[in-house]
Amino acid sequence: MTIALPFSDVLKCLDPNCCSETLLSSEELERRRGQLAALSIAAVVILIGVPLWWRTTETYRAWLPFSQINELTNLQLQLSAEVEVVFARGTVTPEQQKKFPLTLTKDDEHVIDGNTAVRYRYETRFRTATIMEEDALSRPSAAEADLSLHLLSESPCGSLVIYVIPESSPLLPPGVDVYIGKRRTAVLRPGAAGHAGRSLDKVLSHLEPRITQILQVMSFSHSDIAAALSDRVRLSPTNKRSKADSMRAFKSSPGYEITFSLLNPDPKSHRLHWDIEGAVQSYIQPMLSKLSPVANFSIDSQILYYAMLGVNPRFDSSHRKYTLSADSLAHVINPVEARLGSNAASSNPVLNFLLYVPDAHHSPLHIRDHRKQEVPSNAFHSPRWGGIMVYNVNDEYGPEAELPVDLNIDMARVMGVFLAQLRLLLGVQSATPPQGFLLEPCGSAGLADWELDRLMWTRSVENIATATMSVTSLAQLLDQIGNIVINDNIAQQVSSAVASLQLAVAELESANVAFALQYSKEATLASERAFFDPSLLHLLYFPDDQKFAIYIPLFLPMCVPILLSLLKILSEVRKRRREKQTKKE
């Protein structure tokens, strides 16, 4: 079937101009179709592909309290101590008692450096002694009075009670003005200048220097607090003693491992017996029980045979004995330490206490100090490691004795030395008392109550200093390196550390040293967990330039055609604009 077209339409189809217009319109449609396709692909890549790629490849970083962490950079500590001054009968008149101030507050501020300052606040209350306290102060000795006062009322942790007795009281021996017992009490005899006939202001002003000295001994001192802040600040040369004490003691830790080792280099001559379990229960455990708020302790023991010191002692022919000089003591530890072993199951510091029994060919063996004098304890200690005691047994058997000789070690003598070394290594510093002070020995407990308070003050400040440095250092690291993953666990640990630090600082201001120590320990543990979390190292060595080096070969072949198409479209648009501008002109 054929269709007949009009003659005019046939002429139009045979017109060459009509054919060219049709071709041009089809090319224009194809060009526009290509432009739209390029724009669509570019829009999908830019609006969907790039955000999706960026979102799926970005580093996850949980929220951290950076504003609160920045506040910890400037650490302003305030240590508050509550002091109660009790006047016994005969020290003040009834008129003076009516004028007693309720509370006197004394502030002492020290700027450690530009970012650290410490303020010491002493809140002193005054009152007169009760009848039972008067009865306790009439005991024949100061030690009995201290025990009786303790039984009447136990002072809270971190507080002090100072009893002022008249000059005529026989409680203190001649030449002693201040007695400090095993608890949190002190007895003060003001002297002739502080008799009751003076005005109350003069009496209090006369007592103030002695009260300040008592606080420096029984509570915190600036030198000890400054040494505890050594993680944040550099100690000045004037604090050499405090720096030495802080370097000798172990750093604050939630737990410690104590190891007692008996070294028997000559088992053919000596068969040694030591009741280490009973000695620990009698001499060491009471002190560790009192230190339970500070840290947890675990104890073990061992006997090592054929263990030598590694240093040949010198024979002193004039005294017919072998000696170890102070210069050679540094070479004793390393050979012995290789035999001690290590506790890989715990990350807590290990305190080593070694009892060395010399062999028969090097007995007796004595340690001499730098002045060439024999050390009375015949022992020495190494900072942040432990102590070694030389125990001579050659005088306990004669040359004709049948070998090996059974010998029992005097554990009271040994544990007395180890207990003193343990106090030094744990930071229990025995402050040198001023003239006229008498300090009661701590006895079987190994630690006085006020010594425990003093240690808790320093440990709280040390934990706060360590935690603030860990948290601020971690915040700076995460701020500088943006591709480190911050997971929710790390964020939780950091937030917990910051909150515990704030609570610890607040408890120090409130004179609650026990709670301050607990919160500071929690802050230290949380900050250490966050700082040493293994997840922080996943992308530490995968910076952004390496990321782009990996993805550019993947995206470049796809992006080049799209980019060229966009450039071509842009050039055509500019060309049309110029043509329109030319036609208008």
C-alpha positions as CSV (number, residue, x, y, z in Angstrom):
1,M,0.0,0.0,0.0
2,T,1.5,3.4,-1.1
3,I,0.8,6.8,0.3
4,A,0.8,9.7,-2.0
5,L,2.4,12.9,-0.6
6,P,1.5,16.3,-1.7
7,F,3.8,17.8,-4.3
8,S,4.8,20.7,-2.0
9,D,5.9,18.4,0.7
10,V,8.0,16.4,-1.7
11,L,9.7,19.6,-2.8
12,K,10.5,20.5,0.9
13,C,12.1,17.1,1.5
14,L,14.3,17.5,-1.5
15,D,15.5,21.0,-0.3
16,P,19.2,20.7,0.9
17,N,18.7,23.4,3.5
18,C,16.0,21.4,5.2
19,C,18.2,18.4,5.4
20,S,21.0,20.3,7.0
21,E,18.7,21.8,9.7
22,T,17.6,18.3,10.5
23,L,21.2,17.1,10.9
24,L,22.1,20.1,13.0
25,S,19.2,19.6,15.4
26,S,20.1,15.9,15.9
27,E,23.7,16.9,16.6
28,E,22.6,19.5,19.1
29,L,20.3,17.0,20.8
30,E,23.2,14.5,21.1
31,R,25.5,17.2,22.4
32,R,23.0,18.2,25.0
33,R,22.4,14.6,25.9
34,G,26.1,14.2,26.5
35,Q,26.3,17.3,28.6
36,L,23.4,16.3,30.7
37,A,25.0,12.8,31.2
38,A,28.3,14.4,32.2
39,L,26.5,16.8,34.6
40,S,24.5,13.9,36.1
41,I,27.5,11.8,36.6
42,A,29.4,14.7,38.2
43,A,26.4,15.5,40.4
44,V,26.2,11.9,41.6
45,V,29.9,11.8,42.3
46,I,30.1,15.2,44.0
47,L,26.8,15.1,45.9
48,I,26.6,11.4,46.8
49,G,29.9,9.6,46.1
50,V,32.4,12.0,47.8
51,P,30.3,12.5,51.0
52,L,29.7,8.7,51.2
53,W,33.4,8.0,50.6
54,W,34.4,10.6,53.2
55,R,32.0,9.3,55.7
56,T,32.9,5.7,55.3
57,T,36.7,6.4,55.5
58,E,36.8,9.0,58.2
59,T,38.3,8.3,61.6
60,Y,35.8,7.7,64.4
61,R,36.5,10.1,67.3
62,A,34.3,10.1,70.3
63,W,33.6,13.3,72.2
64,L,36.1,14.3,74.8
65,P,35.7,17.0,77.5
66,F,38.5,19.2,76.1
67,S,37.3,22.3,77.9
68,Q,37.6,20.6,81.3
69,I,40.9,19.1,80.3
70,N,42.3,22.6,79.5
71,E,41.3,23.7,83.0
72,L,43.5,21.0,84.4
73,T,46.5,22.5,82.6
74,N,46.5,25.2,85.3
75,L,46.5,23.2,88.5
76,Q,45.5,25.2,91.6
77,L,45.6,22.9,94.6
78,Q,44.4,23.7,98.1
79,L,45.3,21.4,101.0
80,S,43.3,22.0,104.1
81,A,44.1,20.7,107.6
82,E,41.9,20.8,110.6
83,V,43.7,21.5,113.9
84,E,42.2,21.5,117.4
85,V,44.1,23.2,120.2
86,V,43.0,22.1,123.6
87,F,44.1,24.0,126.7
88,A,44.6,22.0,129.9
89,R,43.9,23.4,133.4
90,G,46.3,26.0,134.4
91,T,47.2,27.3,130.9
92,V,44.5,29.9,130.5
93,T,42.3,31.9,132.9
94,P,38.5,31.8,132.8
95,E,38.4,35.3,131.4
96,Q,40.7,34.1,128.5
97,Q,38.5,31.1,127.9
98,K,35.5,33.4,127.2
99,K,37.5,35.2,124.6
100,F,38.5,32.1,122.6
101,P,37.9,32.6,118.9
102,L,35.7,29.9,117.3
103,T,38.1,29.3,114.4
104,L,41.3,30.8,113.1
105,T,42.2,30.3,109.4
106,K,45.7,30.7,108.1
107,D,46.5,30.5,104.4
108,D,50.0,30.0,102.9
109,E,50.2,30.1,99.1
110,H,53.2,28.9,97.1
111,V,53.5,29.3,93.3
112,I,55.5,26.3,92.0
113,D,55.6,27.5,88.4
114,G,53.4,29.3,85.9
115,N,50.8,26.5,85.7
116,T,50.9,25.0,89.2
117,A,50.2,26.6,92.6
118,V,49.5,25.2,96.0
119,R,47.7,26.8,98.9
120,Y,47.9,25.5,102.4
121,R,45.0,26.3,104.7
122,Y,45.0,25.5,108.4
123,E,41.7,25.8,110.3
124,T,42.4,26.0,114.0
125,R,39.8,25.6,116.7
126,F,40.4,26.3,120.4
127,R,38.7,24.8,123.5
128,T,39.5,23.7,127.0
129,A,40.1,20.1,128.1
130,T,37.3,18.0,129.5
131,I,37.5,16.2,132.8
132,M,38.5,12.9,131.1
133,E,41.1,14.6,129.1
134,E,42.5,16.2,132.2
135,D,42.7,12.7,133.8
136,A,44.5,11.3,130.7
137,L,47.0,14.2,130.8
138,S,47.8,13.4,134.5
139,R,49.3,10.0,133.5
140,P,52.8,9.3,134.6
141,S,54.3,9.3,131.1
142,A,53.5,10.9,127.7
143,A,53.1,7.5,126.0
144,E,50.4,6.5,128.5
145,A,48.7,9.9,128.1
146,D,48.7,9.5,124.3
147,L,47.1,6.0,124.5
148,S,44.4,7.3,127.0
149,L,43.6,10.3,124.8
150,H,43.3,8.0,121.8
151,L,40.8,5.7,123.7
152,L,38.7,8.7,124.6
153,S,38.2,9.9,121.0
154,E,39.8,9.0,117.7
155,S,40.7,11.9,115.5
156,P,39.6,11.6,111.9
157,C,42.1,11.0,109.2
158,G,44.1,14.2,108.3
159,S,43.2,16.1,111.5
160,L,45.4,16.9,114.5
161,V,44.8,17.6,118.2
162,I,47.4,19.6,120.2
163,Y,47.1,19.6,123.9
164,V,48.7,22.5,125.7
165,I,49.8,21.7,129.2
166,P,51.2,24.0,131.9
167,E,54.9,24.5,132.5
168,S,54.7,22.8,135.9
169,S,53.3,19.5,134.4
170,P,55.7,16.6,134.8
171,L,54.3,14.8,131.7
172,L,57.2,15.8,129.5
173,P,60.9,15.3,130.5
174,P,63.2,18.3,130.9
175,G,64.3,19.8,127.7
176,V,61.3,18.6,125.8
177,D,58.7,21.1,124.7
178,V,56.7,19.0,122.2
179,Y,55.8,15.3,122.4
180,I,54.4,13.6,119.3
181,G,52.9,10.2,119.9
182,K,51.8,7.3,117.7
183,R,48.4,8.7,117.0
184,R,47.2,12.1,115.7
185,T,47.8,14.0,119.0
186,A,50.7,16.1,120.3
187,V,51.4,17.6,123.7
188,L,52.9,21.1,123.8
189,R,54.4,22.8,126.8
190,P,54.5,26.5,125.9
191,G,57.3,27.4,128.3
192,A,57.6,30.2,130.9
193,A,56.8,32.9,128.4
194,G,53.4,31.5,127.7
195,H,52.0,31.4,131.3
196,A,48.4,32.2,131.9
197,G,49.0,35.7,133.2
198,R,49.5,37.1,129.8
199,S,46.7,38.3,127.5
200,L,45.0,35.8,125.2
201,D,46.5,37.4,122.1
202,K,50.0,37.1,123.5
203,V,49.4,33.5,124.5
204,L,48.2,32.6,121.0
205,S,51.0,34.5,119.3
206,H,53.5,32.7,121.5
207,L,52.0,29.3,120.6
208,E,51.8,30.0,116.9
209,P,55.4,29.2,116.0
210,R,55.4,25.9,117.8
211,I,52.0,24.9,116.4
212,T,53.4,25.6,112.9
213,Q,56.4,23.4,113.6
214,I,54.0,20.6,114.8
215,L,52.0,20.9,111.6
216,Q,55.1,20.7,109.5
217,V,56.1,17.5,111.2
218,M,52.8,15.7,111.6
219,S,50.9,17.0,108.5
220,F,52.2,18.1,105.1
221,S,55.2,20.3,104.4
222,H,55.8,22.4,101.3
223,S,59.0,20.5,100.4
224,D,57.2,17.1,100.4
225,I,54.3,18.5,98.4
226,A,56.6,20.1,95.9
227,A,58.5,16.8,95.5
228,A,55.2,15.0,94.9
229,L,54.5,17.4,92.0
230,S,57.7,16.4,90.3
231,D,55.8,14.9,87.4
232,R,54.5,18.4,86.5
233,V,57.2,20.7,87.6
234,R,61.0,20.7,87.9
235,L,62.2,20.9,91.5
236,S,64.4,23.8,92.4
237,P,68.0,23.2,93.7
238,T,66.9,24.2,97.2
239,N,64.7,21.1,97.4
240,K,67.6,18.6,97.0
241,R,66.7,16.6,100.0
242,S,63.0,16.3,99.0
243,K,64.1,15.4,95.5
244,A,66.4,12.6,96.8
245,D,63.6,11.3,99.0
246,S,61.2,11.2,96.1
247,M,63.7,9.5,93.9
248,R,64.4,6.9,96.5
249,A,60.8,5.9,97.0
250,F,58.7,4.0,94.5
251,K,56.2,6.0,92.4
252,S,52.6,5.7,93.5
253,S,51.0,2.5,92.3
254,P,47.7,0.7,93.0
255,G,49.7,-2.3,94.2
256,Y,53.2,-3.6,95.0
257,E,54.9,-7.0,95.0
258,I,57.2,-7.7,97.9
259,T,59.8,-10.5,97.5
260,F,62.0,-11.8,100.3
261,S,65.0,-13.8,99.1
262,L,67.5,-15.8,101.1
263,L,70.8,-16.1,99.2
264,N,72.9,-19.1,100.3
265,P,76.1,-19.2,98.2
266,D,77.6,-22.1,100.2
267,P,75.0,-24.7,101.0
268,K,77.7,-27.3,101.6
269,S,78.7,-25.3,104.7
270,H,75.4,-23.8,105.9
271,R,72.0,-25.3,106.1
272,L,69.9,-22.2,106.8
273,H,66.5,-22.0,108.3
274,W,64.4,-18.9,108.4
275,D,60.8,-18.5,109.6
276,I,59.9,-16.0,106.9
277,E,56.2,-16.6,107.2
278,G,56.1,-15.9,110.9
279,A,58.4,-12.9,110.6
280,V,56.2,-11.4,107.9
281,Q,53.1,-11.8,110.0
282,S,54.8,-10.3,113.1
283,Y,56.8,-7.4,111.6
284,I,55.6,-6.6,108.1
285,Q,51.9,-7.4,108.0
286,P,50.9,-4.8,110.7
287,M,52.4,-2.0,108.7
288,L,50.9,-3.3,105.4
289,S,47.5,-3.5,107.0
290,K,47.7,0.2,107.9
291,L,48.9,1.0,104.4
292,S,45.9,-0.7,102.8
293,P,44.2,2.6,101.9
294,V,47.3,3.6,99.9
295,A,47.9,0.4,97.9
296,N,47.5,-3.4,97.8
297,F,50.4,-5.6,98.7
298,S,51.3,-9.2,97.9
299,I,54.3,-11.0,99.5
300,D,56.3,-14.0,98.4
301,S,59.7,-15.5,99.4
302,Q,62.3,-17.8,97.9
303,I,65.7,-19.4,98.7
304,L,68.5,-19.2,96.1
305,Y,71.4,-21.5,96.4
306,Y,74.9,-20.8,95.0
307,A,73.9,-17.2,94.4
308,M,77.0,-14.9,94.6
309,L,77.1,-11.2,94.8
310,G,79.3,-10.8,91.8
311,V,81.8,-8.6,93.6
312,N,84.9,-9.9,95.3
313,P,85.2,-8.5,98.7
314,R,88.5,-7.2,100.0
315,F,90.3,-8.7,102.9
316,D,91.2,-6.3,105.7
317,S,94.3,-8.0,107.3
318,S,94.3,-5.5,110.2
319,H,90.8,-6.5,111.4
320,R,90.8,-10.0,109.8
321,K,87.6,-9.5,108.0
322,Y,86.3,-9.0,104.5
323,T,84.8,-5.7,103.4
324,L,82.6,-4.3,100.7
325,S,83.2,-0.6,100.0
326,A,80.4,1.8,99.2
327,D,81.8,2.2,95.6
328,S,81.4,-1.5,94.9
329,L,77.8,-1.7,96.1
330,A,76.5,-0.5,92.7
331,H,77.9,-3.6,91.1
332,V,76.3,-6.1,93.5
333,I,72.7,-5.8,92.3
334,N,72.9,-6.7,88.6
335,P,74.4,-10.3,89.0
336,V,72.0,-11.1,91.8
337,E,68.9,-9.6,90.0
338,A,69.4,-12.1,87.1
339,R,68.7,-14.9,89.6
340,L,65.7,-13.4,91.2
341,G,63.3,-13.9,88.4
342,S,60.3,-11.7,87.5
343,N,56.6,-11.7,88.2
344,A,55.2,-11.5,84.7
345,A,51.7,-12.0,85.9
346,S,51.5,-8.5,87.4
347,S,52.6,-5.1,86.3
348,N,53.0,-3.8,89.8
349,P,56.4,-2.7,91.0
350,V,58.5,-5.3,92.8
351,L,60.3,-4.5,96.1
352,N,63.2,-6.9,96.5
353,F,64.7,-7.7,100.0
354,L,67.7,-9.9,99.9
355,L,69.3,-11.6,102.9
356,Y,72.8,-12.7,101.9
357,V,74.8,-15.2,104.1
358,P,78.5,-15.1,103.0
359,D,80.3,-18.3,102.3
360,A,82.9,-19.6,104.7
361,H,85.8,-18.3,102.6
362,H,84.5,-14.7,102.8
363,S,83.4,-14.5,106.4
364,P,82.9,-12.3,108.2
365,L,81.8,-9.7,105.6
366,H,81.0,-6.1,106.5
367,I,79.9,-3.1,104.5
368,R,81.7,0.2,104.8
369,D,80.4,3.6,103.9
370,H,82.2,6.4,102.1
371,R,83.9,7.4,105.3
372,K,85.4,3.9,105.5
373,Q,83.3,3.1,108.6
374,E,81.3,0.0,109.1
375,V,77.6,0.2,108.6
376,P,75.9,-0.8,111.9
377,S,73.0,-2.6,110.1
378,N,75.4,-4.2,107.6
379,A,72.9,-3.5,104.9
380,F,72.2,-1.0,102.1
381,H,69.3,-0.2,99.8
382,S,68.9,0.8,96.2
383,P,66.4,3.5,95.2
384,R,63.2,2.1,93.7
385,W,64.6,-1.5,93.8
386,G,65.0,-2.8,97.3
387,G,67.6,-3.6,99.9
388,I,70.3,-6.2,100.7
389,M,71.5,-7.2,104.2
390,V,74.6,-9.2,104.8
391,Y,74.1,-11.7,107.6
392,N,77.3,-13.3,109.1
393,V,77.0,-16.7,110.7
394,N,80.7,-17.7,111.0
395,D,80.8,-16.9,114.7
396,E,78.0,-19.4,115.4
397,Y,80.1,-22.5,114.8
398,G,83.8,-23.4,115.3
399,P,86.3,-24.7,112.8
400,E,85.8,-28.3,113.9
401,A,82.0,-28.2,113.3
402,E,80.5,-30.9,111.1
403,L,79.4,-29.4,107.8
404,P,76.8,-28.5,106.7
405,V,75.9,-26.6,109.9
406,D,72.2,-26.1,110.8
407,L,71.7,-22.4,111.5
408,N,68.5,-20.5,112.5
409,I,68.4,-16.9,111.4
410,D,67.4,-14.2,113.9
411,M,64.4,-12.9,112.1
412,A,63.8,-10.0,114.5
413,R,67.2,-8.6,113.7
414,V,66.6,-9.1,109.9
415,M,63.1,-7.7,109.8
416,G,64.1,-4.6,111.8
417,V,66.4,-3.7,108.9
418,F,64.0,-4.7,106.2
419,L,61.2,-2.7,107.9
420,A,63.2,0.4,107.9
421,Q,64.1,0.0,104.2
422,L,60.5,-0.7,103.4
423,R,59.5,2.6,105.0
424,L,62.0,4.5,102.8
425,L,61.0,2.7,99.6
426,L,57.3,3.4,100.2
427,G,57.9,7.1,100.9
428,V,57.3,7.1,104.6
429,Q,59.7,9.8,105.4
430,S,60.7,10.4,109.0
431,A,60.8,14.1,109.3
432,T,63.8,15.5,111.3
433,P,62.1,17.0,114.4
434,P,63.1,20.5,115.5
435,Q,65.0,21.1,118.7
436,G,62.9,20.3,121.8
437,F,60.7,17.7,120.0
438,L,60.3,14.1,121.1
439,L,58.9,11.6,118.7
440,E,57.5,8.3,120.1
441,P,58.8,5.3,118.2
442,C,56.1,3.7,116.0
443,G,56.5,0.3,117.7
444,S,55.3,-3.0,116.3
445,A,52.8,-1.3,113.9
446,G,55.7,0.1,111.9
447,L,53.8,3.2,111.1
448,A,52.3,6.0,113.2
449,D,48.8,7.3,112.4
450,W,50.2,10.8,111.6
451,E,52.8,9.2,109.3
452,L,50.1,7.5,107.4
453,D,48.2,10.8,107.0
454,R,51.4,12.5,105.8
455,L,51.9,9.7,103.2
456,M,48.3,10.0,102.1
457,W,48.7,13.7,101.5
458,T,51.7,13.3,99.4
459,R,50.3,10.3,97.5
460,S,47.1,12.2,96.7
461,V,49.0,15.1,95.3
462,E,51.3,12.8,93.4
463,N,48.4,10.9,91.9
464,I,46.7,14.2,90.9
465,A,49.9,15.4,89.2
466,T,50.4,12.1,87.3
467,A,46.8,11.9,86.2
468,T,46.7,15.6,85.0
469,M,49.8,15.1,83.0
470,S,48.5,11.9,81.4
471,V,45.1,13.4,80.5
472,T,46.5,16.7,79.2
473,S,49.3,14.9,77.2
474,L,46.7,12.6,75.7
475,A,44.4,15.5,74.8
476,Q,47.3,17.3,73.1
477,L,48.3,14.2,71.2
478,L,44.7,13.6,69.9
479,D,44.4,17.2,69.0
480,Q,47.6,17.2,67.0
481,I,47.1,13.9,65.2
482,G,43.6,13.9,63.8
483,N,43.6,10.3,62.3
484,I,43.9,8.5,65.7
485,V,40.7,6.6,66.5
486,I,39.0,7.7,69.7
487,N,36.6,4.9,70.6
488,D,33.9,5.1,73.3
489,N,36.0,3.2,75.8
490,I,38.8,5.8,75.7
491,A,36.3,8.6,75.9
492,Q,34.7,7.0,78.9
493,Q,38.1,6.5,80.6
494,V,39.1,10.1,80.0
495,S,35.8,11.5,81.2
496,S,36.1,9.3,84.3
497,A,39.6,10.5,85.0
498,V,38.6,14.2,84.7
499,A,35.6,13.7,87.0
500,S,37.7,11.8,89.6
501,L,40.4,14.6,89.4
502,Q,37.8,17.2,90.1
503,L,36.5,15.3,93.0
504,A,40.0,14.7,94.4
505,V,40.8,18.4,94.2
506,A,37.6,19.2,96.0
507,E,38.2,16.6,98.7
508,L,41.6,18.1,99.4
509,E,40.1,21.5,99.9
510,S,37.6,19.9,102.3
511,A,40.4,18.2,104.3
512,N,39.0,14.8,103.4
513,V,42.4,13.2,102.6
514,A,41.0,9.6,102.6
515,F,38.4,10.4,99.9
516,A,41.0,12.5,98.0
517,L,43.4,9.6,97.9
518,Q,40.7,7.2,96.7
519,Y,39.5,9.6,93.9
520,S,43.1,10.4,92.9
521,K,43.8,6.6,92.6
522,E,40.8,6.2,90.4
523,A,41.9,9.2,88.2
524,T,45.3,7.7,87.8
525,L,44.1,4.3,86.8
526,A,41.6,5.7,84.3
527,S,44.1,8.1,82.8
528,E,46.7,5.3,82.4
529,R,44.2,3.0,80.8
530,A,43.2,5.7,78.3
531,F,46.8,6.8,77.6
532,F,48.1,3.2,77.0
533,D,45.1,1.9,75.2
534,P,46.3,-0.2,72.2
535,S,43.5,1.1,69.9
536,L,45.3,4.5,69.8
537,L,48.0,3.0,67.7
538,H,45.9,1.6,64.9
539,L,46.2,4.6,62.6
540,L,49.0,6.4,64.2
541,Y,51.4,5.8,61.2
542,F,48.7,6.1,58.5
543,P,48.6,9.9,57.8
544,D,46.3,11.7,55.3
545,D,48.9,11.8,52.5
546,Q,49.1,8.0,52.5
547,K,45.4,7.8,52.5
548,F,45.2,10.0,49.3
549,A,48.0,8.1,47.8
550,I,46.0,4.9,48.0
551,Y,42.7,6.3,46.8
552,I,43.9,8.6,43.9
553,P,44.9,5.7,41.6
554,L,41.3,4.4,42.1
555,F,39.4,7.6,41.5
556,L,41.6,9.3,39.0
557,P,40.7,7.3,35.9
558,M,37.1,7.8,36.7
559,C,37.4,11.5,37.5
560,V,39.5,12.6,34.5
561,P,36.7,12.0,31.9
562,I,34.2,13.7,34.1
563,L,36.5,16.6,34.7
564,L,37.2,17.0,31.0
565,S,33.5,16.9,30.1
566,L,32.8,19.6,32.7
567,L,35.6,21.7,31.3
568,K,34.2,21.3,27.7
569,I,30.7,22.2,28.8
570,L,32.1,25.3,30.5
571,S,34.0,26.3,27.4
572,E,30.9,25.9,25.2
573,V,28.8,28.0,27.6
574,R,31.4,30.7,27.5
575,K,31.5,30.5,23.7
576,R,27.7,30.9,23.4
577,R,27.8,33.9,25.7
578,R,30.4,35.5,23.5
579,E,28.4,34.8,20.4
580,K,25.3,36.3,21.9
581,Q,27.3,39.3,23.0
582,T,28.6,39.7,19.4
583,K,25.1,39.5,17.9
584,K,23.8,42.2,20.3
585,E,26.6,44.5,19.3
